[in-house]
Amino acid sequence: PASACASATDVSAALASFVGRLKGIKRKVEEARSEEDEHVRRCARRLELLRGVGEPLQNGGAGAGEGASNATNGAAANVARANGHTNPGAGESSLGSEDRTARLVVDFLERSGLHRAADALVASAGIADAVDSQLHAAARAIRASIAQDRSCARALEWSAENRARLRRHQSPLEFQLRVQEFIQLVRTGDRSAAVAYARAHFPPHARQHMRLLQRAMATLAFPHPDSAAAAYPDLFAEDAWAMLERQFACDHRLIHGAPERAPLLVALSAGLAALRTEACEGADGDDSDSDGDSDGDSDGDSD
């Protein structure tokens, strides 16, 4: 009887544990489904924004005789479309143009670190479904943890989640983060922890980054962290955190398909280049001829 009671207790505990695991799985499935529904809704919204691309490209476009202003607007609009900044409507209404401009400015503000201004513009323009605010916010938090908190934990978590894509682009970010954490242990003088950390995390990177790995391990040969810092100042430099932040920002844009240069600057460059039309050059030529005639007349008068 005692063994039967014990067996029944074990079975009950096992069933309770199993039910707990099932509830946890159910909660994760519901969260994943909710996240998936949100992604589907945002994709549907962006598909609506893309529906108006074809017809404006066929009916719109600035001809040479329409003047420099129309050429500038057409070039900027085409560059905006090429970067995914489109809005529905074949008529290219002023509201759609404002939405495109707002998206370009939001992207530029996020790249410039003006996050509050970007959030305010998204709210005022009502383009939350057309911009990746959550993506920017997540990247912002990781960059702050690197630059301000001097921590690699969140960046390493992000690197683990995107390891396949980072490897495809041959990014050194994860190894650089591991080296930085190792150097922090050496800096504190905890040599045993540094050795254990190196054994746990360096082997997967040994083939690709052997030279830097050897330099990092050589810091353990010095009796004091200050001596190691004097021998390898680049590994112990404070600007290593800024370098890691820049590397993360670059890789974050790379794996999400964002251009290296802000689309707003590309659109502005295209608009300025479009001003170099035949009409503008002709006007410049006329001005130069008239200047030359006036100079000639003045010279003749002086003679």
Contacts in CASP RR format, 6 or more apart in sequence:
PFRMAT RR
TARGET T0000
AUTHOR 0000-0000-0000
METHOD contacts of the structure
MODEL  1
PASACASATDVSAALASFVGRLKGIKRKVEEARSEEDEHVRRCARRLELL
RGVGEPLQNGGAGAGEGASNATNGAAANVARANGHTNPGAGESSLGSEDR
TARLVVDFLERSGLHRAADALVASAGIADAVDSQLHAAARAIRASIAQDR
SCARALEWSAENRARLRRHQSPLEFQLRVQEFIQLVRTGDRSAAVAYARA
HFPPHARQHMRLLQRAMATLAFPHPDSAAAAYPDLFAEDAWAMLERQFAC
DHRLIHGAPERAPLLVALSAGLAALRTEACEGADGDDSDSDGDSDGDSDG
DSD
41 129 0 8 1.000
42 129 0 8 1.000
45 129 0 8 1.000
45 130 0 8 1.000
46 129 0 8 1.000
46 130 0 8 1.000
48 88 0 8 1.000
49 86 0 8 1.000
49 87 0 8 1.000
49 88 0 8 1.000
49 130 0 8 1.000
50 84 0 8 1.000
50 86 0 8 1.000
50 88 0 8 1.000
51 88 0 8 1.000
51 89 0 8 1.000
52 86 0 8 1.000
52 87 0 8 1.000
52 88 0 8 1.000
52 89 0 8 1.000
52 90 0 8 1.000
53 81 0 8 1.000
53 86 0 8 1.000
55 89 0 8 1.000
55 90 0 8 1.000
55 91 0 8 1.000
56 77 0 8 1.000
56 89 0 8 1.000
56 90 0 8 1.000
56 91 0 8 1.000
56 92 0 8 1.000
57 78 0 8 1.000
57 81 0 8 1.000
59 90 0 8 1.000
59 91 0 8 1.000
60 74 0 8 1.000
60 92 0 8 1.000
61 70 0 8 1.000
61 74 0 8 1.000
61 77 0 8 1.000
61 78 0 8 1.000
62 70 0 8 1.000
62 71 0 8 1.000
62 72 0 8 1.000
62 73 0 8 1.000
62 74 0 8 1.000
62 75 0 8 1.000
62 274 0 8 1.000
63 70 0 8 1.000
63 71 0 8 1.000
64 71 0 8 1.000
64 277 0 8 1.000
64 278 0 8 1.000
64 279 0 8 1.000
65 279 0 8 1.000
67 277 0 8 1.000
67 279 0 8 1.000
68 274 0 8 1.000
68 275 0 8 1.000
68 277 0 8 1.000
68 279 0 8 1.000
68 280 0 8 1.000
71 271 0 8 1.000
71 274 0 8 1.000
71 275 0 8 1.000
71 277 0 8 1.000
72 271 0 8 1.000
72 272 0 8 1.000
72 274 0 8 1.000
72 275 0 8 1.000
74 274 0 8 1.000
75 267 0 8 1.000
75 270 0 8 1.000
75 271 0 8 1.000
75 273 0 8 1.000
75 274 0 8 1.000
76 267 0 8 1.000
76 268 0 8 1.000
76 270 0 8 1.000
76 271 0 8 1.000
76 274 0 8 1.000
77 92 0 8 1.000
77 97 0 8 1.000
77 100 0 8 1.000
78 270 0 8 1.000
79 263 0 8 1.000
79 266 0 8 1.000
79 267 0 8 1.000
79 270 0 8 1.000
79 271 0 8 1.000
80 86 0 8 1.000
80 100 0 8 1.000
80 104 0 8 1.000
80 263 0 8 1.000
80 267 0 8 1.000
83 104 0 8 1.000
83 259 0 8 1.000
83 263 0 8 1.000
83 266 0 8 1.000
83 267 0 8 1.000
85 100 0 8 1.000
85 103 0 8 1.000
85 104 0 8 1.000
85 263 0 8 1.000
86 100 0 8 1.000
87 95 0 8 1.000
87 96 0 8 1.000
87 97 0 8 1.000
87 99 0 8 1.000
87 100 0 8 1.000
87 130 0 8 1.000
88 96 0 8 1.000
89 96 0 8 1.000
98 125 0 8 1.000
99 125 0 8 1.000
99 127 0 8 1.000
99 130 0 8 1.000
102 121 0 8 1.000
102 122 0 8 1.000
102 125 0 8 1.000
102 127 0 8 1.000
103 127 0 8 1.000
103 130 0 8 1.000
103 131 0 8 1.000
104 262 0 8 1.000
104 263 0 8 1.000
104 264 0 8 1.000
104 267 0 8 1.000
105 121 0 8 1.000
105 264 0 8 1.000
106 118 0 8 1.000
106 121 0 8 1.000
106 122 0 8 1.000
106 127 0 8 1.000
106 131 0 8 1.000
107 131 0 8 1.000
107 262 0 8 1.000
107 263 0 8 1.000
107 264 0 8 1.000
108 262 0 8 1.000
108 263 0 8 1.000
108 264 0 8 1.000
108 265 0 8 1.000
109 115 0 8 1.000
109 117 0 8 1.000
109 118 0 8 1.000
109 121 0 8 1.000
110 118 0 8 1.000
110 136 0 8 1.000
110 140 0 8 1.000
111 262 0 8 1.000
113 140 0 8 1.000
115 136 0 8 1.000
115 137 0 8 1.000
115 140 0 8 1.000
118 136 0 8 1.000
119 133 0 8 1.000
122 128 0 8 1.000
122 131 0 8 1.000
122 133 0 8 1.000
132 256 0 8 1.000
135 256 0 8 1.000
138 158 0 8 1.000
139 248 0 8 1.000
139 249 0 8 1.000
139 252 0 8 1.000
141 154 0 8 1.000
142 154 0 8 1.000
142 155 0 8 1.000
142 158 0 8 1.000
142 248 0 8 1.000
142 252 0 8 1.000
143 245 0 8 1.000
143 248 0 8 1.000
143 249 0 8 1.000
145 151 0 8 1.000
145 153 0 8 1.000
145 154 0 8 1.000
145 155 0 8 1.000
146 152 0 8 1.000
146 154 0 8 1.000
146 155 0 8 1.000
146 241 0 8 1.000
146 244 0 8 1.000
146 245 0 8 1.000
146 248 0 8 1.000
147 241 0 8 1.000
147 242 0 8 1.000
147 245 0 8 1.000
150 241 0 8 1.000
152 177 0 8 1.000
152 178 0 8 1.000
152 180 0 8 1.000
152 181 0 8 1.000
152 244 0 8 1.000
155 173 0 8 1.000
155 177 0 8 1.000
155 244 0 8 1.000
155 248 0 8 1.000
156 174 0 8 1.000
156 177 0 8 1.000
156 178 0 8 1.000
156 181 0 8 1.000
158 248 0 8 1.000
159 166 0 8 1.000
159 173 0 8 1.000
159 174 0 8 1.000
159 177 0 8 1.000
160 174 0 8 1.000
162 255 0 8 1.000
163 174 0 8 1.000
165 255 0 8 1.000
166 173 0 8 1.000
166 174 0 8 1.000
166 251 0 8 1.000
166 255 0 8 1.000
169 251 0 8 1.000
169 254 0 8 1.000
169 255 0 8 1.000
171 247 0 8 1.000
171 251 0 8 1.000
171 254 0 8 1.000
172 209 0 8 1.000
172 247 0 8 1.000
173 244 0 8 1.000
173 247 0 8 1.000
173 248 0 8 1.000
173 251 0 8 1.000
174 205 0 8 1.000
175 205 0 8 1.000
175 208 0 8 1.000
175 209 0 8 1.000
175 212 0 8 1.000
176 243 0 8 1.000
176 244 0 8 1.000
176 247 0 8 1.000
177 244 0 8 1.000
178 201 0 8 1.000
178 202 0 8 1.000
178 205 0 8 1.000
179 212 0 8 1.000
179 213 0 8 1.000
179 216 0 8 1.000
179 235 0 8 1.000
180 240 0 8 1.000
180 241 0 8 1.000
180 244 0 8 1.000
181 197 0 8 1.000
182 194 0 8 1.000
182 197 0 8 1.000
182 198 0 8 1.000
182 201 0 8 1.000
182 202 0 8 1.000
182 216 0 8 1.000
183 216 0 8 1.000
183 219 0 8 1.000
183 235 0 8 1.000
183 236 0 8 1.000
183 240 0 8 1.000
185 193 0 8 1.000
185 194 0 8 1.000
185 197 0 8 1.000
186 194 0 8 1.000
186 219 0 8 1.000
186 220 0 8 1.000
186 225 0 8 1.000
186 228 0 8 1.000
187 225 0 8 1.000
187 229 0 8 1.000
187 236 0 8 1.000
188 225 0 8 1.000
189 225 0 8 1.000
191 220 0 8 1.000
194 220 0 8 1.000
195 220 0 8 1.000
198 216 0 8 1.000
198 217 0 8 1.000
202 213 0 8 1.000
202 216 0 8 1.000
202 217 0 8 1.000
205 213 0 8 1.000
206 213 0 8 1.000
215 232 0 8 1.000
215 235 0 8 1.000
216 235 0 8 1.000
218 231 0 8 1.000
218 232 0 8 1.000
219 228 0 8 1.000
219 231 0 8 1.000
219 232 0 8 1.000
219 235 0 8 1.000
220 228 0 8 1.000
221 228 0 8 1.000
222 228 0 8 1.000
222 231 0 8 1.000
228 236 0 8 1.000
229 235 0 8 1.000
229 236 0 8 1.000
234 240 0 8 1.000
250 260 0 8 1.000
252 258 0 8 1.000
253 259 0 8 1.000
253 260 0 8 1.000
259 266 0 8 1.000
END
